[in-house]
Amino acid sequence: SAPASDAQWLPAATPPLLRGGARALAAGDEWSVRKWLHVASATLSMPGEEEKTNGSAEKGELRQRGAGAKEKDGSAAGVGDHGAEEPKGNLQGEYGNILLLLVLYTLQGLPMGLSGVLPMIMKERGASFSDVGTFSLNSWPFSLKLLWAPLVDTVYIERIGRRKTWMVPAQFLIGLVMIGMSMFVDDLLYAEQPKVLTLTAVFFALYFLCATQDIAVDGWALTMLRPENVGWAASCNAAGQTLGYAIGFTGYMMLEQQKLVTLASFMFFLGLVFIAVTVLVALFKSEKPIPPEDEPEDIAASYRQMAAMMKLKPVLVLVSVLVTWKMAFPITDAIAPLKFQEYGVPKEHMAYMTSLLMPLYVLLPVIAGRWTAGKTPLDLAMRVYPLRVGLVAATAMVASYTPASMTPIPYGFYALIFIVGGLGACTSNFMFVSQMAFFARVSDPAMGGTYMTLLNTLANLGGMWPPTVGFKLVDALTCKGPTCVVEADGFYASAFICMVIGVAWYIIGAPVVRRMQQWKLDEWKVR
């Protein structure tokens, strides 16, 4: 008969951790009790934490009183929506896990970087923007991985490990595919007309394997790190994928410019790296045993859970946000570099400028982590969204002032590209880390990779379709030659359309995002 929300029937000196357990029990909610047990176990396993908890009742009570005025629902400070105290992050003993996650996410970014190189080579070989749009379909497995995520989350070999069962063979196959492709990539890419469909199919297979590895790593991150440190998975994801992309894209372009590698030899080397890392992880990194309460259900139950997740009001609102909020950015994210190249900027110069931004790409996710650790991580994304929309117009203006000749090197013009690109990197990374931190906050650990994969899939879908549509739109709005009544470059018309869409989305979507973050975590769970 005790009130479930406040546990006011306990003595005032009750330690906050025990008070959180009492509230979870009083609530009568199985998930709340399970979550509290996880947090309590993690807290009491920290050196000195048990003494700290039992010896600071008076300070804990003062903290509760001080924070009580700030809590709208009257709950005790330091206690989450599930009735469990949320201990402060303590990275002692976690550095090796964070490094491993960083490496695994970096591997994901390597094929992505190579897929960014190929459109530039294809444009040099005379491919149209529509051809590039077709090739961009290769990345869609990251938007479709929800279809096989429950299979990855539920079927495993216990002796190998729940996540390694899928991660190890996926990474090994990526290495083999890249080694095999290194033997015939020149014939496909440097033919009289690039074999766009074949290249798309091969990279589609690579992305399928990367998406499978991503499902496994996302789920492993939730158990590899202690509950209070799980937010670091977002930073590892953002920093790792960005670093991997930079190595695959900028790294190759710089080495190729210096005549140190060819595309074939670079792919062969990356294939060996995949295989070597996979062997080391398979042999020397073990998984924690799965608690009985987190044991995965059968596949059919997982798909039913996924269907139930898609019926939740918070998830449906989040779907509408994730699928639409990047509609305004295909110009800055994908089209502009190829337009600069079309206007005469050598692709090697673009790669050099990207390499100068590489430290920024890697450090930004770590820097953003301090602003996304609270209960409203998407606030950061909403703060930078207007700036990112403004960069669409700025990019179009810079493109319109492209010099007719790149000799001598136009350093002032390159400085403009660098500034706009740097600001774009900041806004893009801040939005990415914000969304990943929000996913980590609302995901149910009991559903492991399935919940995270659902949210990541929706986010990827929102990022994949705008460039594909954008490339087609540029060609559709472009008219050049004697048959045109008025010659027009579809790039600028597309940029204007994207900017208008961005302004409209922010006016409508930002209030929705802010309200969404105020919903209790229990509302995101499948009962």
Sequence and secondary structure as in RCSB ss.txt:
>XXXX:A:sequence
SAPASDAQWLPAATPPLLRGGARALAAGDEWSVRKWLHVASATLSMPGEEEKTNGSAEKGELRQRGAGAKEKDGS
AAGVGDHGAEEPKGNLQGEYGNILLLLVLYTLQGLPMGLSGVLPMIMKERGASFSDVGTFSLNSWPFSLKLLWAP
LVDTVYIERIGRRKTWMVPAQFLIGLVMIGMSMFVDDLLYAEQPKVLTLTAVFFALYFLCATQDIAVDGWALTML
RPENVGWAASCNAAGQTLGYAIGFTGYMMLEQQKLVTLASFMFFLGLVFIAVTVLVALFKSEKPIPPEDEPEDIA
ASYRQMAAMMKLKPVLVLVSVLVTWKMAFPITDAIAPLKFQEYGVPKEHMAYMTSLLMPLYVLLPVIAGRWTAGK
TPLDLAMRVYPLRVGLVAATAMVASYTPASMTPIPYGFYALIFIVGGLGACTSNFMFVSQMAFFARVSDPAMGGT
YMTLLNTLANLGGMWPPTVGFKLVDALTCKGPTCVVEADGFYASAFICMVIGVAWYIIGAPVVRRMQQWKLDEWK
VR
>XXXX:A:secstr
   TTT TTS TT  HHHHHHHHHHHHT HHHHHHHHHHHHHHHTSTTHHHHHHT HHHHHHHHHHHHTT TT  
 TTB TTS B      TTTHHHHHHHHHHHHHHHHHHHHHHHHHHHHHHTT  HHHHHHHGGGGTHHHHGGGTHH
HHHH  BTTTBTTHHHHHHHHHHHHHHHHHHTTTHHHHHSSSS  HHHHHHHHHHHHHHHHHHHHHHHHHHHHHS
 GGGTTHHHHHHHHHHHHHHHIIIIIHHHHHHTTS  HHHHHHHHHHHHHHHHHHHHHH       GGG    HH
HHHHHHHHHHHSHHHHHHHHHHHHTTTT HIIIIIHHHHHHHTT  HHHHHHHHHHTHHHHHHHHHHHHTTSSSS
 THHHHHHHHHHHHHHHHHHHHHHHT  S  SS  HHHHHHHHHHHHHHHHHHHHHHHHHHHHHHHH  GGGHHH
HHHHHHHHHHHHHHHHHHHHHHHHHHH B STT SS B HHHHHHHHHHHHHHHHHHHHHHHHHHHTTS GGGGS
  
